[in-house]
Amino acid sequence: MLPLTLLKSSTTLPLLVELKSGTTYNGRLISCDHYMNLNLREVVCTSSDGSQFWKLNECYIRGSSIKYLRLPEEAVENVKEEEKRESHGGRGYGGRRRG
């Protein structure tokens, strides 16, 4: 399971992002790209020392500033289900073979 596959399957799920600076963002993932840049919605931002909080409707986080991500267990289960479906329903398996 690739990290970006896991992240893309987490769209609309709650997500915690900690930046290298220590600031944390809790929100719902809207989208991500192959640089791991994230768009979050309904975000609560917490300062690195935990003394200040901000509520944001939407925010953009640059992938190179991310220290770690915390995804719900549901995201891992979604990817496993997708992988099972793809392995059983892919093209070129079964039937008559040429050659």
DAJO-V818791 format. One record per pair of residues at least 24 apart in sequence whose C-alpha atoms are under 8 Angstrom apart, sorted by the first residue. I is the first residue (numbers start at 1). J is the second residue. D is the distance in Angstrom with one decimal. If there is no record, write none. Layout:
# DAJO-V818791
i:I j:J d:D
i:I j:J d:D
This chain:
# DAJO-V818791
i:1 j:79 d:7.7
i:4 j:34 d:7.0
i:4 j:36 d:7.3
i:5 j:79 d:7.4
i:6 j:75 d:6.7
i:6 j:76 d:6.6
i:6 j:79 d:6.3
i:7 j:32 d:7.5
i:7 j:75 d:7.8
i:8 j:32 d:6.6
i:9 j:75 d:6.2
i:9 j:78 d:6.8
i:9 j:79 d:6.4
i:10 j:71 d:7.5
i:10 j:75 d:5.2
i:13 j:71 d:8.0
i:13 j:72 d:7.4
i:13 j:75 d:7.7
i:14 j:71 d:7.2
i:14 j:72 d:7.0
i:15 j:69 d:7.1
i:15 j:70 d:5.9
i:15 j:71 d:5.3
i:15 j:72 d:7.1
i:16 j:69 d:5.7
i:16 j:70 d:5.0
i:16 j:71 d:6.8
i:17 j:66 d:7.0
i:17 j:67 d:7.7
i:17 j:68 d:6.1
i:17 j:69 d:4.7
i:17 j:70 d:6.5
i:18 j:66 d:6.1
i:18 j:67 d:5.6
i:18 j:68 d:5.5
i:18 j:69 d:6.5
i:19 j:65 d:5.6
i:19 j:66 d:4.4
i:19 j:67 d:4.9
i:19 j:68 d:7.0
i:20 j:65 d:5.8
i:20 j:66 d:5.9
i:20 j:67 d:4.9
i:21 j:48 d:6.9
i:21 j:65 d:8.0
i:22 j:47 d:7.2
i:22 j:48 d:4.4
i:22 j:49 d:7.8
i:23 j:47 d:4.8
i:23 j:48 d:4.4
i:24 j:48 d:7.1
i:35 j:63 d:5.9
i:35 j:64 d:7.7
i:36 j:62 d:7.3
i:36 j:63 d:4.5
i:36 j:64 d:7.7
i:37 j:61 d:5.7
i:37 j:62 d:4.6
i:37 j:63 d:4.2
i:37 j:64 d:7.8
i:38 j:62 d:6.6
i:38 j:63 d:6.8
